Amino acid sequence: MVAAVVLAAGAATRYGSPKQRVLLPRVLERLRASPVDEIVVVAGAYDLDTDARVVTCPDWERGPGASLRCGLAALPDAATHALVILADGPDLDPRAIERVLEHRDDAEIVAATYGGGVRSHPVSIARPAWGRVPDDGLRAVEPLLVPCEDLVPPGDVDFPVLEEE
């Protein structure tokens, strides 16, 4: 069983408002078009109104790893892998999820790459590695990289887009 953990706990200080509330619906729509069995959204700084299962992480300020650990702890025992998704990546491509999941048994941690090998999301993490997630997240961990160069990266929205007049 593969479950997705959507990280949506941050304070969104650069964005200036709860960007999760704006971007999460699109991320969930794309995630639901992929082969995942369950979705858990991790909230922290803000309450989230969504039809997805939400868990609140009291330690979210410690970093993305703390939020990820909260999400992993909420997954059912049957989950063998967790797919890590960012709530501020509205261009998530379900094909990238499929590619990463095709390699989930090749390494404990598998990540997509875009645009010349730049590591990004989605990231698959096998259950044996769940207990080793540091506070700063999986960035310090070397994953197996899966090329998604032909796809648009999911994005990492930090600032609101101003509409041109």
N, C-alpha and C positions, 0 to 999 in steps of 0.2 A: 504494500500500500504506500502510495506517495501522497503526502500532505504538503500544502503550501503554507508558508508563514510569511505574511505580508507585514513588513515593518513600517508602522505608521505612528510611532510614539513620540517623535521629536517635537521640539518647541517651534520649529519653522521661523526662527528669528529673522533670518535674511529675507524670507518671503513676506514677513510682516503680518501674517494672519495664518490660521490653521489650513495650510495647503493640502493636508490630508483630506479634508472635507471636499475640496475642489477636485483633486486628482484621483482619489481612491475609486470612485465609481468606474472610471475608464480602465484602471488597472484590473479591477475585479472582473469587468466584462471580458477583457482579453484573457485573463487567467481561467475563466470559466469555459473558454473555447479551447482549452488545452487538456491533456490527459492527467489531471490531478483528481484524487479521490475526495479530498477535504481541503477546506480553506480556513485558516485562522488568521485574524487581523490583530496585531498587537498595538494597543493604544497606550498612551502615557500622559502627555501634556494636555491633551484635549479629549473630551468625550466624542465618540464617533457614532453617527446614525447610519447604519448600514444593515442590510439583511444577512450579511456574513457573520459568522461567529466571531465575537470580539473578546479578547482577554486584555485586562489592564495590567500593565507592568509597573509596580511601585518603584522599581529601581531604574527606570528608563533614563534618568539623568547620568547614570554611570557609563552610558555609551550604547552603541548599537548591539554589541555582544550581549549586554544585559537584557535588552529587549528580545533578542533572538532566543536567549535561554528561556525567557518567559513563554514565548511561543512554542518552543520545543517541548517544554514541560506540559503544555496543554494538549499535545497531540496524543492520539490513542496508541495503546500498546502495539497495535497491528501495523503502525507506520514504520516502515523500514528506512525511508528516506524523507527528508524535508527539502522542499524547494524554497529557497529564500528569494523574496521579491521585495522591491522597495515601493512604497506607496507613492513616491514622487517620480516614478518612471512610467508616464502615461503611454509611451510608444512601445511598450512591451509586445513582442511578437510571439504568438503561440508556437510558431515554428522553432524559435530559439529554445523554448521550453522542451519541445519534443526532442531536439538535438541533444540538449544537456542530459535529459532523462535516458536517452539511448545509451549513454556512457556512464550511468550512475553506478554500475557494478564494476567499473574499471578502476575506480579510485574512491577514497572516502569523501573527497571534496572535488567537485567538478564545476567549472565556471565557463560561461560564454565569453568570447572575445569578438570585438568589432573593430573596424577601421584600422587595420594594420596591427592587430594583436592586442588591442587595449582591453584589459580584463574588465568585465562588468557583470550584470545580472542577466538571466537567472543563475543561481548557484545551487547545486545539489549537495546536501550533506548527509552522509550515511549515519544511521543511529550510533554506531560505535564512536563516532567523533563528537556527538552532541555534548558530552561532558567536558570537552576541551575547548569550548568557545571562549576566547578572551573578551574582556570588556570592550575593547576597540573593534570587535567583530572579526570577520574572517580575512580581512585584508592582509594580515601578517602570515597567513597560512598559504602554502604553495598548493594550488589545485592542479588537477588535470585540466588543460585548456581545450575548449571545443570551439572551432572556428564558426562564427556566424557573420563573417565579413560581408556576405551578400544581403544581410538584413539591416534594417534601421535599428540602432541601439535603443534601449528602452528610455533613455533620458535620465536626467537627474535634475529636476526643476528646483532651483534655489530662489529664483526671483520671479515675481509675477510678470507676465507678458503684457506689455502696454499695447493696446490696440491703436493702430495708426488712424488718424482722422482723414 
